[in-house]
Amino acid sequence: MSVKALLTIDFKEEVTLIQQEVFNEKLVDQLWIKIPELQTAWEVCFNDLISRDFALNTTKKDISIAAHKAKISNYHAAIQFSSEWPVRFTE
């Protein structure tokens, strides 16, 4: 069964919109999908053969690469792994 990841990330106030765009572009390059209804939420699906630890390390690496490219040094992130996609809804 594949591993799905839900990522949310917040930046310090001094991070510019341009830096956020560069960060976002780099995550897209790494196959993350931006959840359009939410400002800082992303999702990705890892293949069936990887472990949760591999998914976690890959996620951390992807964030680090995107942050470095965007020259962002401080951020807060939360990651949730599951066999199911996140449930979305709007009211």
Backbone as numpy.savetxt, mean C-alpha at the origin, in Angstrom:
# Nx Ny Nz CAx CAy CAz Cx Cy Cz
-4.34 -20.84 -1.51 -5.18 -19.65 -1.51 -4.29 -18.40 -1.51
-4.66 -17.44 -2.30 -3.85 -16.23 -2.41 -4.00 -15.36 -1.16
-3.02 -14.51 -0.96 -3.01 -13.58 0.18 -3.33 -12.19 -0.34
-4.39 -11.60 0.20 -4.74 -10.22 -0.15 -4.25 -9.31 0.96
-3.80 -8.12 0.57 -3.32 -7.14 1.55 -4.10 -5.86 1.40
-4.46 -5.30 2.55 -5.05 -3.97 2.61 -4.04 -3.08 3.32
-3.67 -2.00 2.67 -2.67 -1.07 3.21 -3.30 0.30 3.34
-3.11 0.92 4.48 -3.44 2.33 4.62 -2.20 3.05 5.12
-1.96 4.22 4.57 -0.74 4.95 4.90 -1.04 6.44 5.01
-0.50 7.05 6.04 -0.65 8.49 6.25 0.74 9.13 6.32
0.81 10.33 5.78 2.07 11.08 5.75 2.01 12.27 6.69
3.17 12.77 7.06 3.24 14.00 7.84 2.69 15.16 7.03
2.26 16.19 7.71 1.67 17.36 7.04 2.61 18.03 6.04
3.91 17.93 6.27 4.85 18.62 5.38 5.06 17.91 4.04
4.51 16.73 3.87 4.63 16.02 2.59 3.73 16.71 1.57
4.32 17.07 0.44 3.59 17.83 -0.58 2.71 16.90 -1.43
1.78 17.51 -2.16 0.94 16.73 -3.07 1.78 16.07 -4.17
2.83 16.76 -4.60 3.72 16.18 -5.62 4.41 14.93 -5.07
4.89 15.00 -3.84 5.52 13.83 -3.23 4.52 12.67 -3.12
3.29 12.99 -2.73 2.26 11.96 -2.63 1.98 11.33 -3.99
1.95 12.15 -5.04 1.72 11.63 -6.39 2.85 10.70 -6.83
4.09 11.09 -6.54 5.24 10.24 -6.88 5.14 8.92 -6.11
4.81 8.99 -4.83 4.65 7.80 -4.02 3.57 6.89 -4.63
2.42 7.48 -4.95 1.31 6.72 -5.52 1.70 6.06 -6.83
2.39 6.80 -7.70 2.82 6.25 -8.98 3.74 5.05 -8.79
4.62 5.14 -7.81 5.55 4.04 -7.56 4.82 2.82 -7.02
3.83 3.01 -6.15 3.06 1.86 -5.68 2.29 1.21 -6.83
1.73 2.02 -7.72 1.04 1.47 -8.89 2.03 0.66 -9.74
3.24 1.17 -9.90 4.27 0.44 -10.66 4.53 -0.94 -10.04
4.33 -1.04 -8.72 4.59 -2.30 -8.00 3.31 -3.13 -7.86
2.30 -2.80 -8.69 1.06 -3.55 -8.82 0.06 -3.38 -7.68
0.23 -2.35 -6.85 -0.77 -2.02 -5.85 -1.92 -1.30 -6.54
-3.13 -1.50 -6.03 -4.33 -0.88 -6.58 -4.87 0.12 -5.57
-4.97 1.37 -5.98 -5.51 2.41 -5.11 -7.01 2.21 -4.97
-7.52 2.25 -3.75 -8.96 2.17 -3.54 -9.50 3.58 -3.73
-10.23 3.82 -4.80 -10.57 5.20 -5.19 -11.42 5.97 -4.17
-12.25 5.28 -3.43 -13.12 5.97 -2.49 -12.40 6.43 -1.22
-11.20 5.94 -1.00 -10.45 6.24 0.22 -9.13 6.91 -0.14
-8.76 7.93 0.60 -7.59 8.74 0.22 -6.26 8.00 0.35
-6.13 7.15 1.32 -4.81 6.55 1.57 -4.86 5.04 1.66
-5.80 4.40 0.99 -5.94 2.94 1.09 -5.57 2.27 -0.23
-4.91 1.13 -0.09 -4.41 0.37 -1.24 -4.69 -1.11 -1.00
-4.73 -1.89 -2.09 -4.85 -3.33 -1.97 -4.01 -4.01 -3.03
-3.66 -5.26 -2.74 -2.88 -6.06 -3.68 -3.17 -7.52 -3.38
-2.95 -8.35 -4.39 -3.12 -9.79 -4.22 -1.79 -10.47 -4.53
-1.30 -11.23 -3.55 -0.09 -12.01 -3.75 -0.47 -13.41 -4.23
0.40 -14.07 -4.95 0.06 -15.39 -5.50 -0.08 -16.45 -4.41
-0.56 -17.59 -4.81 -0.91 -18.66 -3.87 0.28 -19.26 -3.13
1.45 -19.12 -3.65 2.59 -19.87 -3.11 3.44 -19.11 -2.10
3.03 -17.91 -1.72 3.87 -17.15 -0.80 3.31 -17.19 0.61
4.18 -16.98 1.56 3.78 -16.98 2.97 3.38 -15.57 3.40
2.73 -15.49 4.54 2.36 -14.19 5.12 3.61 -13.36 5.38
4.68 -13.99 5.89 5.92 -13.26 6.16 6.51 -12.68 4.89
6.47 -13.45 3.80 6.96 -12.93 2.52 6.12 -11.75 2.07
4.79 -11.87 2.21 3.89 -10.78 1.83 4.18 -9.54 2.66
4.41 -9.72 3.97 4.71 -8.58 4.84 6.02 -7.92 4.44
7.05 -8.71 4.22 8.35 -8.15 3.83 8.27 -7.45 2.48
7.53 -8.02 1.55 7.36 -7.40 0.24 6.61 -6.08 0.36
5.57 -6.06 1.18 4.80 -4.83 1.38 5.68 -3.74 1.98
6.44 -4.08 3.01 7.35 -3.10 3.62 8.36 -2.58 2.60
8.88 -3.50 1.77 9.86 -3.10 0.75 9.21 -2.18 -0.28
8.00 -2.52 -0.72 7.30 -1.68 -1.70 7.07 -0.28 -1.16
6.66 -0.17 0.10 6.43 1.13 0.73 7.75 1.90 0.82
8.79 1.22 1.24 10.10 1.86 1.38 10.60 2.40 0.03
10.46 1.61 -1.01 10.91 2.03 -2.35 10.11 3.26 -2.80
8.79 3.21 -2.62 7.95 4.34 -3.03 8.27 5.59 -2.22
8.46 5.43 -0.92 8.79 6.57 -0.06 10.14 7.17 -0.43
11.11 6.32 -0.70 12.44 6.80 -1.09 12.37 7.57 -2.41
11.63 7.03 -3.37 11.49 7.69 -4.67 10.83 9.06 -4.51
9.87 9.15 -3.58 9.14 10.40 -3.37 9.82 11.32 -2.36
10.95 10.87 -1.80 11.68 11.64 -0.79 10.81 11.91 0.44
10.08 10.86 0.85 9.26 10.91 2.06 9.98 10.08 3.11
10.30 10.70 4.24 11.07 9.98 5.26 10.22 9.49 6.43
9.04 10.06 6.63 8.21 9.67 7.76 6.79 9.38 7.30
6.26 8.26 7.75 4.88 7.89 7.44 4.40 6.89 8.48
3.10 6.72 8.54 2.47 5.71 9.40 1.68 4.79 8.49
1.85 3.48 8.67 1.17 2.52 7.82 0.56 1.41 8.65
-0.53 0.85 8.15 -1.15 -0.34 8.73 -1.44 -1.30 7.59
-1.17 -2.58 7.84 -1.35 -3.60 6.82 -2.20 -4.72 7.41
-3.17 -5.18 6.64 -3.99 -6.33 7.04 -3.95 -7.36 5.93
-3.66 -8.60 6.29 -3.64 -9.69 5.32 -4.85 -10.59 5.54
-5.38 -11.13 4.44 -6.54 -12.01 4.51 -6.60 -12.85 3.24
-7.40 -13.88 3.29 -7.65 -14.66 2.07 -8.77 -14.02 1.25
-9.45 -13.06 1.82 -10.57 -12.37 1.16 -10.20 -10.92 0.87
-10.85 -10.35 -0.16 -10.69 -8.92 -0.42 -11.40 -8.11 0.65
-10.94 -6.89 0.91 -11.65 -6.04 1.87 -13.08 -5.77 1.41
-13.97 -5.65 2.36 -15.36 -5.30 2.04 -15.44 -3.79 1.94
-16.01 -3.30 0.87 -16.17 -1.84 0.66 -17.64 -1.49 0.69
-17.92 -0.32 1.19 -19.30 0.18 1.13 -19.29 1.69 1.28
-20.35 2.31 0.78 -20.52 3.75 0.85 -21.95 4.03 1.31
-22.05 5.02 2.16 -23.39 5.44 2.60 -23.57 6.91 2.33
